[in-house]
Every structure is written in C-alpha cells, then in structure tokens.
Amino acid sequence: MGNLKAGEPVTIWNRNFICILLISFILSISHFCINPLIASYALHLGASAHIMGLLTGLFFGVAFSMRPVSGPVLTKFDKRKQMILVFFIGGAANIGYALFNNISAFIAFRLLHGLQYALVGTLTMTLAGDNIPKDKMASGMGIYGLSSSLSMAIAPTLGISILNLGTHLKNENFGFTSVFLFAAIISFLGLIPGHFLLPEKKTKEEILSTGAWYKNIASVHAIPMAVVMFFIYLGWSLYNVYIVEYAKELGISGISSFYTVLAIVLIVARPASGYLTDRFGLTRILFPSLIIMALSFIIIGSATTIGTMLIGAAVASTGFGAFQPALYSMCMLSETPLKRGVASNTLYIGIDVSLFLGPILGSMVYDMYNYSVMFRSASVVILMALVVFFLILPSYYRRLRELEEVDIKPGLRLVSKKGSHG
C-alpha cells in the first residue's frame, strides 16, 4: 500500500462501488425484464422477420452513433449528474413504450432508449473501475458483474410473468403495457443510489489534460479488446433476442428458466473468474472460457428439449462469465485513470456494433435456414474472438510496460505464478 496515490480506493467495498452495484442491479432489472420480449413485441405490432431484427438491433445502433458524444461527455463532466440523467431517460422511454402501441412510436422511443444505453454502459463500468484498487481490478469487475447476473436471474421471468398476467386479465396488448410500466418504475428507483454517489473531484487542469473532445471518443489501446468484444457479443446477442421465439418453434415451454439458469451460473462464474484472473493470469482463464462459450452454441442449436436448453444455458454462462471480468479489467488497465471513460467507451463501441448487427444477421440466417442453424453457426464467431485475443496479447503486454514506466502500475499481468499479483 506504500505506492497508493491520493484518492485511490483502498478496498473494493467503498461507498461509490456499493452504489454502483445497486445502480447496475436496478438498470439490469429494467433492461432484462423487457429485452427478451422486444422481438415478440415487434411481431405483436405486425413487424416482419427482417423488421423484427432491425428493431431489436436499433437500440444498439443508436448507442453506437452516440459514442462520439458519450466518450467526451464522460471525460469532461461529473459522472454523478450523468447517472441521474440516464435514469430519467430510461424511465421516459419505457413510459413511451407503454403509452403508444404502434411501430412508429416504438421506433421513436427505441431511439431514446438507445441514447440512455450509450451513456449508461460506459458510465457504470468507468465508475466501477475508478473505485476498485488496481491490484484487485479483475476481482472487482467480477463482483461488479454480479449485480447484472442477479437481476438476470429474476428479471426475464418477472417480465414474462407480468406479460402473461396482463394478457390473462385483459389481452396481450395490456400485458406488454404492464411490463413497460413496471420497467419505468424500476428505472426511476435508480435515482436513489445515483443521488448517493460522491461527486467527482477533477480539477480544471486534469480535465484540460485529457485533450480536445475528438481525442476522447476512442482509445487506441482499448481497440483490440473492443474487437474481441465485437465477436463475442455478435453471438451472445442471439441468446438475448431469439431464445423465446426459438423455444416456441420447438414447442418447448418454460423457457424463462433458461435466463434463470444463465444468471445463476453467472453469479458464480463472474466473481470466481475475476479472482482466478488476478491470481493466475489472463491466458489461463480466457482461452478455455471462449472455447466453452463456443460449445454452448452447438448445444443450444442441437436442442430439442428444455433440459438440453438449460444445459446449454449453463455452459454458455460459464464461458461468458469467465471471460468478462478479465476483458473488462484489460480495458480499464490499458489506460490512465483520467482516460478510463474513453477506454470503456471504446469497448462499448465494439459491443454496440455487434448487438446491432447480431439480431439482423441472425434474422437473415433464420430466413434462409432456421433458428437451429443460426445458433450453431455462432460458434464459429466465438472461435474468431479466440484468434483475435491471441493476436492482441503482445500489444497489450507492451502497453502494461509503458504504463509501468510512467509509474502507473496495473494490477493485472498476463501470467502470474504462485498467486502473485502483477
């Protein structure tokens, strides 16, 4: 601790980090209770398969288009005020979904919701990274991922249950309206932990040192991680969007349990892999995790029963949960503390593009073949992520040495022996 600089966190469990965990949990509840239903809602409004894919991806396309704004804003302005703003935007978008039941309105409020996502993903990740000790970065990121895992365990089932209850009480349109109003209420609850975040203490000199706005859109050092993320989320988007409709095609009931299993395994995998990454290094965790994730798409694509689907969910979340803390920590440690917002913005550029293209490409494969082929073909995409990760390791290692030379000591190394930290 002798090298600890003023203002750096001493422990993971500080006030801001706890607030971020609550914020991430609330945001994820609001998001995951409606996300698995977006494709079904688009079909309910009369959309074709192509339009369904476009509408589900539109959310992330808008987020991507806002990255030239979100990166500089994150670097220049107070993050606490930004957090309060994004909760208002999310609540307004969900109220819009509830009140206006047509394709045109859905597109308009999907655009607004995409604006919220453009800000909130990088915002929560950066705040988490700012409030984790460097030598525990992967462990902290694993705990940070727990909040969304917990919400994923209950939110999809909750959303589907509210939809079914509303449909039973009145009709399907009332069911969807009920889900959106619930998501709006949950979103506004996020204002409470957002209010308790400590204001930032950046000086004018520190803000000026980050450079002109265009220099804060993307970090060249985080681009390699963004490319890996692109391929991973290209496949993962299919689980988010098409599992419910895939189950309907197969005649499988109780598919909400897919998301429950997915989340329960993530609850274990994320913090465990974060700890193991800090202890043993990136390569020993990331390589096997991506192979496991690729295998999950073959299992899901070959499924004919709910049991096989749940096995696939467990395998998928084991791989996904194991890689995520490691790659997030790589992103945070590739930049100086003042530019971490730029690094996370870069990472989300890769995520946005893949989550926009994933549903569209998936719908094209579905039109030509079926859901089974669509899921099995995604395993190839994950293997491409594995190849890219292998290629970027040397440049990442060089970047760590550069930061060490200017006395910024990252808490993560590529290969760690006997439990030592880099």
N, C-alpha and C positions, 0 to 999 in steps of 0.2 A: 503494500500500500504506500510505500515511500514515494513512488513516482506519480501518485494520484494528483491530478491537477484540480484547481479550484472549480467547484461547480459540478464535477463529475460524480455520478452516483456511487455510493459505497456498497449498497446492497440492491438486489433486484426488487425487493419489497419496499419501495418508497411510494409516497403519496401519488405522484403522477402516474407511475406504472400501474398501480391499483385502479386508478380512474380510467386508464386506457383499457384495462381488461374489462371493466364494466361497460365502457363505451363500445368496444368491439363486440361484446356479447349482445348488447341491445341492437346494434346495427345489423348483426348477423341474424337475429330473430326476425327483424323486419324484412330482411332480404330473403332469407331461406324459406319463410312461410309462403311467399308468393312466387319465388323463382321457378320451382318445379311445375307451377301451374301456368306460366306465361304461354307456353306452346298450346296448351289446352284452351286457354282463354282466347288466343288468336284464332283458333279453329272455331270456338264458340261464336266469335264475331263474324265468321264466314270467310276467314283467310284461307288461301290455298297453301299447299305444302311449301312452295317457294316463298310466299309472303310470310308464312309462319317462321321460316328460317331467317328471313330478313328482319322481322320484328323482334325476334329473340336476340339477334346479334346487334340490332340497332343501338341498344343500351350501351354496349361496349364500343361501338363505332363512334358514338358521340363523346364518350370518355376519352378515346384516343385523340379526337380532334381538339380536345381541350387541353391536352398535355403542354402545348406551348405557353399556356396561361398558368396551369396548376403548378408547374415546377418553379417559375419565378415568384409566384404568389407565396408559395410555401417557404421560400428562402427569405423573402423580404418582409412578410407581415407576421403578426402574432398568431401562433397556432391555436391558442385557446379561443380567440374570437372566430377563427375559421371553423373550428369544431362546432361551435354554437350555430353558425350559419348553415352548415351542411345538414344538421338535424332538421332545421326549418324547411330546407329544400326537399328533403326526403319525405317529410310529413305532407307537404303540399302536393307532391307528385302522387302519393298514394290516395289522397283525398280526390285528386283529379281522376284517377282510375275508377274510384267508387262512384263518382257522380255522373260521368259521361261514358255511356256504353256504346261506343262506335269506333271503327278503325281509325278515323281521322283524329279523334280525341286521344285514343290510345297512343298513336304515334307522337302527338304533341307532348303528352306527359311522360312518355318514354324518353323523349329528348331531355326534358327537365330532370328526370331521374338519372340519366347518364351524366348530367352536369354534376350532380351530387357525388356519383361514384368517382368521377375524375378527380375530385378533391379529397374524398374521404379515405381512399385506399392508401395513397401516399402519405396522407396526414397521420393516420393511426400508426403505420409502420415506422415513420420517422420519429414520432413521439415515443414509441416503444424503444427504438434504437437509442434515442437520446437519453433514456432513463434506465439503461442496462449497463452494468460495468463491462468494460471491454473484454476482460478475461472470462466473462460468462455470457458472451453475446449469443452463441448458438443455444445455450440453455434457456436464456431469457426469451429468445424468439420462439422456442418450443413452448414455453409457458404462455406467451402471447397468442400462439395459435390455438391454445386450449379453449379460449373464450369462444371462438367461432366454432370449434368442434362441439362444445357443449350445446350451443344453440342449434347446430345442425342435427343434433340427436333428437331434438324435440320440435323444431320449427316446421319442417316439411310435414310431419304427422299432424301437427297442430293446424297448419294451413289446410291440408286435405280434409281434416275433421270438420273445420269451420265451413268449408265449401259443401261438404256432404250434409251438414246440419241445416245450412241455409237453403240448400236445394230441397231437402225433405220438408222444411217448414213452408216454403213458398215455391221457388223454382230455381233453376241453375243460375240465372242472372242475379238473383238475390244472394245466392251462395258466393259468387265471385265478389259482389259488392261488400259482403260481410268480411271476407278475407282482407280486402284492400283497406277497409276502415280499421280493422284490427292492426294492420301493419302501420297505419298512420299514427294511431295512439301509441304504439310501442316506440315509433321513431321520436315522437315528442318527449317521451320519458328520458331519452338520451340527453336532454338538456340538463338534467340534474348532475350526473358526473362530469359533463362538459363544463358546467359552472365552477366545479371544484378543482379543475386543473389550475396549476400555478402559472401565472403569466410569464412569458419569456423575458429574459434579461439581456437581449442582444443590444450591443452598443451601435451607434451610427457608424462607427469605424468598421465594426465587424460586418455590418450589412453592406457597406460600400466595398469591402474587400471581396465580396462574392462576385463582383463584376456586373456588367450590363445584363439586362433581362434575358437576352438570347443565349447568354452563357450558362443560364440556369434552367434550360429546357431539358437537357440530357447530359449525362456524364459518360465520356468515352470509356472510362474504366468500368462502368456498370453495363455497357452494351453487351459484352459476352454473356453475362448472366441473363440479360433480357432475352437473348436469342434462345438460350436453354429453356427459359420460361415459356417462350412462344410455342415451342414444340410440345411441351408438357401440357399446357392449358388447351392447346388445339384438341388433344384427346380428351382431357378432363371435362371440357365443355359439353361433350356428348352425354356424360353422366348427369350433368346439371339439367339438361334440356329434354332429352329424349327417353329417359328411363320409364316415365309414366306411360307414354304412348307405346313404347316397346312392349311393356307388360300387357297393355290392352290387346295388342296384336297377337300376343302369345296366349291370351286368355288367362293370365296369371293375376290373381287377386292378392291384396295385402301388400302392394309394392311400396307403401310408405315405410315399411320395415327395412327396406333397402337403405334409406337415408339414416335410419336409426343405427343399423349395423355400421354403416360408413362412419358415422360420427363417434360411436363408442370406441371403435378401433383407433380412430384419430386421437381421441382423448389420451390413449396410452402411447401411441406411436410418436406424436409430436414432442412431448417433453422428454421421452426416453431417447429419441434420436438426437435431440439437442444436446443432452448430457453426453451421449456417446460421441458426438462430433467434437465437442470440446475436449474430450478425453483421448480419442483415438485418431481423429483427423477426418478430413472430408472424403478422401478416396475410399476409405473402408466403409463408409456409410452410403455415399451417393451412388456408386456403381451398382451394388446389389439392389438398392431401393428402386432404381429405374427399371431394372430387369423384372423385378416383382410387379411393378406397375404395368409393364407391357404384357405380362402374363394375364393380368386381370381382364384385359380387353378380349383376349381369346376365350376366357371362361365365360364372360358375360355374353359374348357373341354366339356361344355354343349352348346357352342356357335354354331349357325347356320347362323348368320348374322353379318355384320360388326358392327352394333350397339351394339350387345352383346359383341363382341370382345373389343370394345372401353370401355364399362362399366367395363369389366374385367381388362383392362389396368389401368383404373383409380383406381380401388380397389387394384390392385397389387402394384402400385407405392405408394399409401397411406401407405400400410403396410411396404413396403421395405424402403421407405424414412423415415418413423418414427423410425424404429429400428436402422438404420445405424449410425447416429451421436452418439447415446447412446453407442453402442457397440464399436465403434472406440475410443470414449473417455475412456471407461473402459480399453481398451487395452493400451492406452497412459499413463493412470494414475496408471496402475498396476506395472510400472517400474520406476526406477530413470531416470532423463533426459539423462544421458550418454547411457543408455541401451534401449531407446525408439526404436531405429532402430532394435534391437533384438526382441522387443515386436511386432512391425509391421511385421517383417519377419515371426514370429510365426503365426500371424493372416493370412498372405498370404499363409502359408503352408496349412492351412485348406481350404482357397479359391481355391488354385491351384488343390488340390486333388479332390475337388467337381466339379470344372469346367472341369477337365479331365474325371472324371467318369460319370458326368451328361449326356453329349451327347452320351456316349457309352451305358449306362444303358437305356437311352431314346430310342435309336435305337433298342435295344433288345425288349423293351416293344412294340414299334411300329411294329416290325416284327411279334410279337405274336398276337397283337390286332390292335390298330390304334392310331392316334395322340390324339384322344379324351380321351381314357383310359390312355394314357401316362400322359396327363396334369392333369387329375382328381386324379391319384394316387400320384402326387407330393404333394397334400395337406397333406397327412399323414407324409411326410418327414418334412414339416414345423412344424407340431404339435410335432414331435420328438425334434426339435430345442427348442420349448417352454418348454418341460420337462427338457431338459439339462440345459437351462437357470435357471430354478427354482432350480435345484440341485447345481449350481455353486455359487449362491448368497452368502451363508455363507463364503465360502473360499475367495471370492472377498472382502467381508466386513472385514475379518481378515487381508487381505493384506493392505487395506487402513489404518487400525490401526497401523500396523507395520511401514508403511512409515511415519505416523504422529509422531511416537515415535522417529524417527531419523530426525525429523524436515523437512520432505518433505510433504507439506500439499496439497493433491489433491483438486481440485475444484469441485468434484462431490461426492454426497452422495446418498445412496440408497433411503432414504425417506427424503424429505425436506418439512418443514412446513412454511406456510405464506411467501413463496418467499425467504426464507433464503438460502444461499449457504453453502455447506459443506466445 
